[in-house]
Amino acid sequence: MREHKWDLVRIILSAVVLIFGVISSRAGWFNDIINLLIFAAAYIIAGFEVVEKSVKNIAKGEIFDENFLMSIASLGAFIIGQHAEAVFVVLFYSVGELFEHIAGDRSRKSISAIAKIRPDTARLITNQGEVTVPAESVNIGDIISVNPGEIIPLDAVVIEGVSSLDTSAVTGESLPADIGIGDKVYSGCINLSGAVKLRVTERFSNSTASRILEMVENSNKKKANAERFITRFAHYYTPVVVILALIVAVIPSIITKQYSVWIYRALMFLVVSCPCALVVSIPLTYFAGIGGAARKGILIKGGDALEALSETKTVVFDKTGTLTKGDFAVVAVHPQKIDERTLLGLAAAAEYHSNHPISVSLKAAYGKLPENIKIEGVQEIAGEGIIAKIGDKNVLVGNDKLMSKNGIDFHNCHKSGTIVHVAVNGEYFGHIVISDTLKPESKPAISLLKNSGIKTTLLTGDSEHRALEVARELGIDKYHAHLLPEEKVSEIEKLLGNSSKVAFVGDGINDAPVLARADVGIAMGALGSDAAIEAADIVLMDDNPKRVFTAMKLSKKTSRIVLENICFSIGVKVLILLLSVLGISNMWVASFADVGVLVLAVLNSVRAVR
């Protein structure tokens, strides 16, 4: 409110002078000239900026706008002797503009607060010690340090120390996230507890915080259909209104010879018909909606995406990294003749020296191997598995091919995933199932969407069996498996023929074409690829599928507010226009029909930020 204090002072001063003028004119304290000067002073205090803007716009060739309508209507009222009404028109209009600016600032603050998540400096570790340098000068591979209470300036990996992070500014998640050596961290998160050293993985311009700022700052460039319509509507509407006002002023005056009556009604017509409530409130609603979403870790690149999402009836999901965690984990251990722990230990020991994702998952599932274990003669056979001597045992760990080639009678598993068979000294000891595990939020996310009447589809390059299993477990309506990227695009195009919009949710590089082709592309922002984020219309910063429902709920609320403002503004204006032409209304009511509607519409728009 501080930045608008002079506007507030000007409005209060004008109101005081207006009230004094009304009282003095009715009480007969001064003659007509003094009263005229009092009203003129009130008019200048309240309306000078409106008239000034109108004159400047006319000089630029921009004649027909709300400032022009207000200036003509108020000056006309002043000329025909309706001094108090003339002042009230510009005074109430100034009040409306003040509300508009305050609401706009509030929405902007919800977005500009995001700018605080990107610090401009970093503490770089050099041979001479720590040096504070501009964050944009730090290169990939450089080491930086971040103390408790500081914001992480660049995307990086922890190489020393443990801590917890406040990620709410980036992901919208309120719970702190624990980090340790090897964990990825993102710029914009606040280091809460311990000092850490980080190896930078992204330049300043491509860091998470920078990408967030860029997407939010560019969001107003992509207007919704409703915004574009209102802009075109106002361009043609205002000249038509001025022509109609002239008709109201001239033709009835010639017929009835009541010139002042019809000029007054024409001026009321101008005041009522000002389209500022629509022109201001609709873009403000989308702006507020985008700001509110950003506070929840949902980045929407424009009003067009927000509008399209509100019309979406089908949501299509990628599987890996979107509904699943995107990393392999042991999901089942089926031993024969030995216990589960021993079977897992044999597999982990054989895979000890390998960095293959399957090897990593086996070692992670078992934990630390005994220090005295003896592993020799390791042979890694591409596409098959590993042969190793562990102590006095010859161990084979691998797929069907490895077992068949070595004459091992193995058993297949009913579970889907990667099956790792284990044989010892030529005898089959069982198998381990490794699969990409579902995110805990995936099932509630699908449930929320289905309860809202949204149809869901799964598109994946995975096997038929795995796709069916995931679809059944999550309750997804349809699925398509064994799909290449171009085949995913084909499946999306089949759905696009319907009247409702289609959204696609994905995270990988191979999802970029589908994200771009869908009506609404939604990318996972924290773990998603740069290509996916670039192609998407909406980015979920915490990779939580439940945010899809949150974004849809917010988009529907925003669209509902837009519709409320359109119906309310047009309805009230049409009613007061009819009353004005019929002589039932007056300038005070006309002012409310314009500025009062603007204020109410603006206040309604601000609800979208919550």
Stockholm file with secondary structure:
# STOCKHOLM 1.0

chainA/1-610         MREHKWDLVRIILSAVVLIFGVISSRAGWFNDIINLLIFAAAYIIAGFEVVEKSVKNIAKGEIFDENFLMSIASLGAFIIGQHAEAVFVVLFYSVGELFEHIAGDRSRKSISAIAKIRPDTARLITNQGEVTVPAESVNIGDIISVNPGEIIPLDAVVIEGVSSLDTSAVTGESLPADIGIGDKVYSGCINLSGAVKLRVTERFSNSTASRILEMVENSNKKKANAERFITRFAHYYTPVVVILALIVAVIPSIITKQYSVWIYRALMFLVVSCPCALVVSIPLTYFAGIGGAARKGILIKGGDALEALSETKTVVFDKTGTLTKGDFAVVAVHPQKIDERTLLGLAAAAEYHSNHPISVSLKAAYGKLPENIKIEGVQEIAGEGIIAKIGDKNVLVGNDKLMSKNGIDFHNCHKSGTIVHVAVNGEYFGHIVISDTLKPESKPAISLLKNSGIKTTLLTGDSEHRALEVARELGIDKYHAHLLPEEKVSEIEKLLGNSSKVAFVGDGINDAPVLARADVGIAMGALGSDAAIEAADIVLMDDNPKRVFTAMKLSKKTSRIVLENICFSIGVKVLILLLSVLGISNMWVASFADVGVLVLAVLNSVRAVR
#=GR chainA/1-610 SS CGGGHHHHHHHHHHHHHHHHHHHHHHHTCSCHHHHHHHHHHHHHHHHHHHHHHHHHHHHTTCCSSHHHHHHHHHHHHHHTTCHHHHHHHHHHHHHHHHHHHHHHHHHHHHHHGGGGGSCSEEEEEETTEEEEEEGGGCCTTCEEEECTTCBCCSCEEEEECCEEEECHHHHCCCSCEEECTTCEECTTCEECSSCEEEEECSCGGGSHHHHHHHHHHTGGGSCCHHHHHHHHHHHHHHHHHHHHHHHHHHHHHHHHCCHHHHHHHHHHHHHHHCTHHHHHHHHHHHHHHHHHHHHTTEEECCHHHHHHHHTEEEEEECSTTTTEEEEEEEEEEEESSSCHHHHHHHHHHHTTTCCSHHHHHHHHHHCSCCTTCCEEEEEEETTTEEEEEETTEEEEEECHHHHHHTTCCCCCCSSCSEEEEEEETTEEEEEEEEEEEECTTHHHHHHHHHHTTCEEEEECSSCHHHHHHHHHHHTCSEEECSCCHHHHHHHHHHHTTSSSEEEEEECSGGGHHHHHHSSEEEEETTTSCHHHHHHCSEEETTCCTHHHHHHHHHHHHHHHHHHHHHHHHHHHHHHHHHHHHTTCCCHHHHHIIIIIHHHHHHHHHHGGGC
#=GC SS_cons         CGGGHHHHHHHHHHHHHHHHHHHHHHHTCSCHHHHHHHHHHHHHHHHHHHHHHHHHHHHTTCCSSHHHHHHHHHHHHHHTTCHHHHHHHHHHHHHHHHHHHHHHHHHHHHHHGGGGGSCSEEEEEETTEEEEEEGGGCCTTCEEEECTTCBCCSCEEEEECCEEEECHHHHCCCSCEEECTTCEECTTCEECSSCEEEEECSCGGGSHHHHHHHHHHTGGGSCCHHHHHHHHHHHHHHHHHHHHHHHHHHHHHHHHCCHHHHHHHHHHHHHHHCTHHHHHHHHHHHHHHHHHHHHTTEEECCHHHHHHHHTEEEEEECSTTTTEEEEEEEEEEEESSSCHHHHHHHHHHHTTTCCSHHHHHHHHHHCSCCTTCCEEEEEEETTTEEEEEETTEEEEEECHHHHHHTTCCCCCCSSCSEEEEEEETTEEEEEEEEEEEECTTHHHHHHHHHHTTCEEEEECSSCHHHHHHHHHHHTCSEEECSCCHHHHHHHHHHHTTSSSEEEEEECSGGGHHHHHHSSEEEEETTTSCHHHHHHCSEEETTCCTHHHHHHHHHHHHHHHHHHHHHHHHHHHHHHHHHHHHTTCCCHHHHHIIIIIHHHHHHHHHHGGGC
//
